[in-house]
Amino acid sequence: MALSWKLVIDSANAPVLADFWAAALEYEVEDPSALITQLLAAGRVDADAVVEHDGRTTFRGYAAIRHPEDPFDQASGVGRGRRLLFQEVPESKSVKNRLHIDVHSEPGGLDKLVARLEGLGATRLREVDQGPAGHWWVMQDPEGNEFCAA
């Protein structure tokens, strides 16, 4: 039986990085506000464990995004499919990622994709030319995490 999983990405500012990747991938930012309201009312979390971001109450130090077509739990807002969780860590990024995301364009749409990603805050690092097989761009998200646009 296949296992369920999510990709967890360390970050300096989880909600801001989640916003970038939600826009880049055309995913939805998860909204745990209903769950948080219940947990606060029951005394299971303290008010200092949550923050407001873009009109949503979220857990301090965490933010997640999910594919818009995948199922999710209505009570918690947590996705049950393709999902990225961003968690804040105290240390900054110091070396090249050992795991990265590849964002694929529609056929012939690489230039448009790269321009859109740059408009969201990504930076081009270098072009990788594969000759007749084509090319792609190595880029960085706003926190310096490498990814490829192909």
Secondary structure, DSSP 8 states (H G I E B T S, - for coil): ------EEEEESSHHHHHHHHHHHHT-EE---HHHHHHHHHTTSS-GGGEEEETTEEEETTEEEEE-TTS-B-TTT--BSSSEEEEEE-SS---S--SS-EEE---TT-HHHHHHHHHHHT-EEEEEEE-GGG-EEEEEE-TT--EEEE-
